[in-house]
Amino acid sequence: MDFQFSEDQKMFRATLKKFVDDVVIPRAPEIDQDGVFPKESFQAMAELGLFGISIPPEFGGSGEGIMSCVLAMEELARGCAATANTFGAHAILCTENICRNGNDEQRKKYLPDLIAGRKIGAIAITEPEAGSDALSMRTRAVRKGDRYLLNGTKMFITNGPVADLVLVYAKTDPEAGAKGITAFVVERGFPGFSSGKTLKKMGVKGSPTGELIFEDCEVPAENVIGEENGGVRVLMNGLDRERIVYSICPIGVAQGAFDVAFRYAQERVQFGLPIVHFQMIQEMLAEMATEIHAAKLMAYWAATTADQGGRVRLEAAYAKLFCSQVGMRAVDKAVQILGGYGFISEFPVERMYRDMKGIEFGAGTTQIQKLIIAQELLRKGSN
């Protein structure tokens, strides 16, 4: 499989690398310390066209594939996991989802503002009692004439506290199980829609996560994405693509941690030598570099396969599982190489260590990925 990037992708990556080095990395400590949404970076990402990477040109995007989204996520995460997480929730989980599953009127209404960064998007599936078991959601939507009334609470919603519009999943036929869920676009100003508490987190602090509350929230029937009771089809339609994009996020963070550790090892002198000359340090750096490289290839392979079309459920789970595990091991080694300095907030690996745990279980926990892999292997074995 050829992983040679096109000239456009090389230019795109070079531009994004400069943006991350010049803008994202300098702002990362403040974003983490204050737990603030990166407004300036968000607008700059919009100006770079990042929110329309995978959107067809006829709807205002650049029409690139999943590989380009992976490259964007990787570079952003190298500089700041919170900024990368904000990008993913807005551009992939919300904007691309509306483009892929909405009708022409919905695309015309919502995509221009989302792509231009004038509106912030989010997706709301998880509830206080429904995490990995998303289909057990309790949020209800009942049709009343030309609108639906939504009632329920969503939890752990990335971008939730600042979102202008949210793609919300709710039960429209509770007795039908998975076949009774519908997806809606809910705008911030709709009656009955409000934000609950913003959650304080161990890491990824600059990517606001919170609770969304719907109390007889009035949603026009024209805001149904797809069909009534067709929400699972909307959800599953892009789940593997989204998982592939998110799989590279831990590796972006891991690359950032490796860069810091490698530079530190060349500058830190002990016993009269830079510690990079010590074999134990070399061993850790070699293991980090090798695993990071292997994980990138895994994610690139999954993205290339997705861009070629067809089912990528197994490839997405492979990538998400392996990249998460590699990311955790890499940041742990980075802290170890920096020693006491790795444990204080003046050095970025302390933040990266905290951030990594938060993004490890995003887009499906390690345990869920293992279940998917086992199920897919059994399915393939029976064919």
C-alpha positions as CSV (number, residue, x, y, z in Angstrom):
1,M,0.0,0.0,0.0
2,D,1.4,3.4,-1.0
3,F,1.6,6.0,1.7
4,Q,3.2,8.6,-0.4
5,F,1.3,11.9,0.1
6,S,0.2,14.0,-2.8
7,E,1.8,17.4,-3.4
8,D,-1.4,19.1,-2.1
9,Q,-1.2,17.0,1.1
10,K,2.5,17.9,1.6
11,M,1.7,21.6,1.2
12,F,-1.3,21.3,3.5
13,R,0.8,19.5,6.2
14,A,3.6,22.0,5.9
15,T,1.2,24.9,6.4
16,L,-0.5,23.2,9.3
17,K,2.9,22.4,10.9
18,K,3.8,26.1,10.8
19,F,0.4,27.0,12.3
20,V,0.8,24.5,15.1
21,D,4.4,25.7,15.9
22,D,3.6,29.4,15.7
23,V,0.0,29.5,17.1
24,V,-1.2,26.3,18.8
25,I,1.9,25.3,20.9
26,P,2.4,28.8,22.4
27,R,-1.2,29.0,23.5
28,A,-1.5,25.5,24.8
29,P,-0.2,26.1,28.4
30,E,-2.7,29.0,28.9
31,I,-5.6,27.1,27.4
32,D,-4.8,24.2,29.8
33,Q,-4.2,26.4,32.9
34,D,-7.3,28.5,32.5
35,G,-9.5,25.8,30.9
36,V,-10.7,28.2,28.2
37,F,-12.1,27.5,24.8
38,P,-9.3,28.4,22.2
39,K,-11.4,31.1,20.3
40,E,-8.4,32.6,18.4
41,S,-7.2,29.2,17.3
42,F,-10.7,28.2,16.4
43,Q,-11.1,31.2,14.1
44,A,-7.6,30.6,12.7
45,M,-8.5,27.0,11.9
46,A,-11.6,28.2,10.0
47,E,-9.5,30.6,8.0
48,L,-7.1,27.7,7.1
49,G,-10.1,25.8,5.8
50,L,-9.8,23.0,8.4
51,F,-13.5,22.8,9.0
52,G,-14.4,22.0,5.4
53,I,-11.6,19.5,4.6
54,S,-13.9,16.6,3.9
55,I,-16.9,18.6,2.7
56,P,-17.5,18.5,-1.1
57,P,-16.7,21.7,-3.0
58,E,-20.4,22.3,-3.9
59,F,-21.1,22.8,-0.2
60,G,-18.1,25.1,0.4
61,G,-15.4,22.6,1.4
62,S,-12.3,21.3,-0.2
63,G,-13.5,17.8,-0.9
64,E,-10.5,16.0,0.6
65,G,-10.6,12.5,2.0
66,I,-10.2,11.0,5.5
67,M,-6.4,10.9,5.1
68,S,-6.3,14.7,5.0
69,C,-8.5,14.8,8.1
70,V,-6.1,12.4,9.8
71,L,-3.1,14.7,8.9
72,A,-5.0,17.7,10.4
73,M,-5.8,15.9,13.6
74,E,-2.3,14.6,14.0
75,E,-0.6,18.0,13.7
76,L,-3.1,19.7,15.9
77,A,-2.8,17.1,18.6
78,R,1.0,17.4,18.5
79,G,0.6,20.9,19.7
80,C,-2.5,20.8,21.9
81,A,-4.9,17.9,22.5
82,A,-7.7,20.3,23.5
83,T,-7.5,22.2,20.2
84,A,-7.5,18.9,18.3
85,N,-10.5,17.7,20.3
86,T,-12.4,20.8,19.5
87,F,-11.6,20.5,15.8
88,G,-12.7,16.8,15.8
89,A,-16.1,17.5,17.5
90,H,-16.8,20.5,15.3
91,A,-15.5,19.5,11.9
92,I,-15.9,15.7,11.9
93,L,-18.6,14.7,14.4
94,C,-21.0,17.6,13.6
95,T,-20.2,19.4,10.3
96,E,-19.4,16.3,8.2
97,N,-22.2,14.4,9.8
98,I,-24.8,17.1,8.7
99,C,-23.2,17.2,5.3
100,R,-23.3,13.4,4.8
101,N,-26.7,12.7,6.2
102,G,-28.7,16.0,5.9
103,N,-30.8,17.1,2.9
104,D,-29.9,20.0,0.6
105,E,-31.9,22.6,2.6
106,Q,-30.1,21.6,5.8
107,R,-26.7,21.7,4.2
108,K,-27.4,25.2,2.8
109,K,-28.7,26.4,6.1
110,Y,-26.0,25.1,8.4
111,L,-22.8,24.3,6.5
112,P,-21.6,27.8,5.5
113,D,-21.6,29.0,9.1
114,L,-20.0,25.8,10.4
115,I,-17.2,25.8,7.8
116,A,-16.5,29.5,8.3
117,G,-16.3,29.1,12.1
118,R,-19.2,31.5,12.6
119,K,-21.0,28.8,14.5
120,I,-19.6,26.1,16.8
121,G,-20.9,22.6,16.4
122,A,-21.2,19.5,18.7
123,I,-22.7,16.1,18.8
124,A,-24.8,14.8,21.7
125,I,-25.2,11.0,22.2
126,T,-23.9,10.2,25.7
127,E,-26.1,10.5,28.7
128,P,-25.6,10.1,32.5
129,E,-26.8,6.5,32.3
130,A,-25.8,5.7,28.7
131,G,-22.1,5.8,27.7
132,S,-20.7,2.9,25.7
133,D,-24.3,1.5,25.7
134,A,-25.5,4.5,23.7
135,L,-28.7,2.8,22.5
136,S,-30.0,2.8,26.1
137,M,-30.4,6.6,25.9
138,R,-33.5,8.0,27.7
139,T,-33.8,11.4,26.0
140,R,-37.3,11.4,24.4
141,A,-38.6,13.3,21.4
142,V,-42.4,13.4,20.8
143,R,-43.9,14.9,17.7
144,K,-46.5,17.7,18.2
145,G,-47.7,19.0,14.9
146,D,-44.9,20.5,12.9
147,R,-42.3,20.2,15.7
148,Y,-40.9,17.8,18.3
149,L,-40.6,18.2,22.0
150,L,-37.3,16.9,23.4
151,N,-36.9,16.0,27.0
152,G,-33.7,14.6,28.6
153,T,-30.1,15.3,29.5
154,K,-26.9,14.7,27.6
155,M,-23.5,14.4,29.4
156,F,-19.8,14.6,28.6
157,I,-20.6,16.6,25.4
158,T,-17.4,18.1,23.8
159,N,-18.0,21.7,22.8
160,G,-21.3,21.5,24.6
161,P,-20.9,24.6,26.8
162,V,-20.0,26.8,23.8
163,A,-21.9,25.1,20.9
164,D,-24.3,27.1,18.8
165,L,-25.9,24.0,17.3
166,V,-25.9,20.4,18.3
167,L,-26.6,17.1,16.5
168,V,-28.8,15.4,19.1
169,Y,-29.9,11.8,19.3
170,A,-33.2,11.0,21.0
171,K,-35.7,8.1,21.3
172,T,-38.8,8.7,19.1
173,D,-40.1,5.1,19.5
174,P,-38.8,3.8,22.9
175,E,-40.4,0.3,22.2
176,A,-38.4,-0.1,19.0
177,G,-35.0,-0.2,20.5
178,A,-32.2,0.7,18.1
179,K,-34.9,1.3,15.4
180,G,-36.6,4.0,17.4
181,I,-33.9,6.7,17.6
182,T,-33.9,9.9,15.6
183,A,-31.2,12.6,15.0
184,F,-32.0,16.3,15.2
185,V,-30.2,19.6,14.7
186,V,-30.9,21.6,17.8
187,E,-29.9,25.3,17.8
188,R,-28.8,27.2,20.9
189,G,-31.8,29.6,20.8
190,F,-34.5,26.9,20.7
191,P,-37.0,27.2,23.6
192,G,-36.2,24.6,26.3
193,F,-32.6,24.0,25.4
194,S,-29.9,25.0,27.9
195,S,-26.5,24.1,29.1
196,G,-26.0,22.5,32.5
197,K,-22.7,22.4,34.3
198,T,-19.4,22.6,32.6
199,L,-17.3,19.7,33.8
200,K,-13.9,20.1,35.4
201,K,-11.5,17.6,34.0
202,M,-8.1,16.1,34.7
203,G,-6.9,17.0,31.2
204,V,-8.0,18.3,27.7
205,K,-9.1,21.3,29.8
206,G,-9.3,23.8,26.9
207,S,-11.9,21.6,25.1
208,P,-15.0,22.4,27.1
209,T,-17.1,19.4,28.1
210,G,-20.5,19.7,29.7
211,E,-24.1,18.8,30.3
212,L,-27.0,19.7,27.9
213,I,-30.5,19.9,29.1
214,F,-33.7,19.6,27.1
215,E,-37.0,20.6,28.8
216,D,-39.9,20.5,26.3
217,C,-37.3,21.8,23.8
218,E,-39.1,22.7,20.6
219,V,-37.4,21.4,17.5
220,P,-38.9,22.0,14.0
221,A,-39.7,18.8,12.2
222,E,-37.6,20.0,9.3
223,N,-34.5,19.7,11.6
224,V,-34.7,15.9,11.6
225,I,-31.5,14.5,10.0
226,G,-32.3,11.6,7.8
227,E,-35.6,10.0,8.7
228,E,-37.6,9.6,11.9
229,N,-36.5,6.5,13.7
230,G,-33.5,6.4,11.3
231,G,-31.0,7.8,13.8
232,V,-28.9,4.7,14.2
233,R,-28.3,4.7,10.4
234,V,-27.1,8.3,10.8
235,L,-24.9,7.4,13.7
236,M,-23.3,4.3,12.1
237,N,-23.0,5.9,8.7
238,G,-19.8,7.7,9.6
239,L,-18.7,6.1,12.9
240,D,-15.8,4.2,11.5
241,R,-14.5,7.2,9.6
242,E,-14.8,9.3,12.7
243,R,-13.0,6.6,14.7
244,I,-10.1,6.6,12.2
245,V,-9.7,10.4,12.5
246,Y,-9.7,10.2,16.3
247,S,-7.3,7.2,16.3
248,I,-4.4,9.5,15.3
249,C,-5.0,12.0,18.1
250,P,-3.1,10.0,20.8
251,I,-0.2,9.7,18.3
252,G,-0.1,13.4,17.7
253,V,0.2,13.9,21.5
254,A,2.8,11.2,21.6
255,Q,4.8,12.8,18.9
256,G,4.7,16.1,20.8
257,A,5.9,14.3,23.9
258,F,8.7,12.6,22.1
259,D,9.9,15.9,20.6
260,V,10.1,17.4,24.1
261,A,11.8,14.3,25.6
262,F,14.3,14.0,22.7
263,R,15.3,17.7,22.9
264,Y,15.5,17.5,26.7
265,A,17.7,14.4,26.6
266,Q,20.2,16.3,24.3
267,E,20.3,19.3,26.7
268,R,20.2,17.7,30.1
269,V,23.7,17.0,31.4
270,Q,24.4,14.4,34.2
271,F,27.7,12.8,35.1
272,G,29.4,15.1,32.6
273,L,27.3,13.9,29.6
274,P,24.0,14.8,27.9
275,I,21.7,12.0,29.1
276,V,20.9,11.1,25.5
277,H,24.2,9.2,25.5
278,F,23.0,6.9,28.3
279,Q,21.8,3.5,27.0
280,M,18.7,3.4,29.1
281,I,17.6,6.8,27.7
282,Q,18.4,5.7,24.2
283,E,16.3,2.5,24.8
284,M,13.2,4.5,25.8
285,L,13.6,7.0,22.9
286,A,14.1,4.2,20.4
287,E,11.0,2.4,21.7
288,M,8.9,5.6,21.6
289,A,10.1,6.4,18.0
290,T,9.4,2.9,16.7
291,E,6.0,2.6,18.2
292,I,4.9,6.1,17.1
293,H,6.0,5.3,13.6
294,A,4.2,2.0,13.6
295,A,1.0,3.6,15.0
296,K,1.1,6.3,12.3
297,L,1.3,3.6,9.6
298,M,-1.7,1.9,11.2
299,A,-3.8,5.0,11.1
300,Y,-2.7,5.9,7.6
301,W,-3.5,2.4,6.4
302,A,-7.0,2.7,7.9
303,A,-7.5,6.1,6.4
304,T,-6.3,5.0,3.0
305,T,-8.7,2.0,3.1
306,A,-11.6,4.2,4.1
307,D,-10.8,6.6,1.2
308,Q,-11.0,3.6,-1.2
309,G,-14.5,2.9,0.0
310,G,-16.0,-0.1,1.6
311,R,-16.3,-1.4,5.2
312,V,-13.6,-0.3,7.6
313,R,-15.0,-1.3,10.9
314,L,-12.1,-3.7,11.8
315,E,-9.4,-1.3,10.4
316,A,-10.9,1.6,12.5
317,A,-10.9,-0.5,15.7
318,Y,-7.4,-1.8,15.1
319,A,-6.1,1.8,14.6
320,K,-8.0,3.2,17.6
321,L,-6.9,0.4,20.0
322,F,-3.2,0.4,18.9
323,C,-2.8,4.2,18.7
324,S,-4.3,4.7,22.2
325,Q,-2.0,2.1,23.7
326,V,1.1,3.5,22.0
327,G,0.1,7.0,23.1
328,M,-0.2,6.1,26.7
329,R,3.2,4.3,26.7
330,A,4.9,7.2,24.9
331,V,3.9,9.9,27.3
332,D,4.8,7.7,30.2
333,K,8.3,7.3,28.9
334,A,8.5,11.1,28.2
335,V,7.7,11.9,31.8
336,Q,10.3,9.3,32.9
337,I,13.0,10.8,30.7
338,L,12.4,14.3,32.1
339,G,12.3,12.9,35.7
340,G,11.2,15.5,38.2
341,Y,10.8,18.1,35.5
342,G,8.3,15.9,33.8
343,F,6.1,16.1,36.8
344,I,5.8,19.9,37.0
345,S,3.5,22.0,34.9
346,E,6.2,24.2,33.5
347,F,7.1,21.4,31.1
348,P,4.5,20.3,28.6
349,V,4.8,16.6,29.1
350,E,2.9,16.9,32.4
351,R,-0.1,18.3,30.5
352,M,0.3,15.7,27.7
353,Y,0.3,12.9,30.3
354,R,-3.1,14.2,31.7
355,D,-4.5,14.9,28.2
356,M,-3.6,11.4,27.0
357,K,-5.9,9.7,29.4
358,G,-8.8,11.8,28.3
359,I,-8.4,11.1,24.6
360,E,-7.6,7.4,25.2
361,F,-11.3,6.5,25.7
362,G,-12.8,9.1,23.3
363,A,-14.5,7.7,20.3
364,G,-14.9,4.3,22.1
365,T,-12.9,2.9,25.0
366,T,-10.1,0.4,24.6
367,Q,-12.4,-2.4,25.8
368,I,-15.0,-1.5,23.2
369,Q,-12.4,-1.6,20.4
370,K,-11.3,-5.1,21.6
371,L,-14.9,-6.3,21.5
372,I,-15.3,-4.9,17.9
373,I,-12.1,-6.6,16.8
374,A,-13.2,-9.9,18.2
375,Q,-16.7,-9.6,16.6
376,E,-15.2,-8.7,13.3
377,L,-12.7,-11.5,13.4
378,L,-15.6,-14.0,14.1
379,R,-17.6,-12.5,11.3
380,K,-14.8,-12.8,8.8
381,G,-14.0,-16.3,10.0
382,S,-17.5,-17.4,9.3
383,N,-17.4,-16.2,5.7
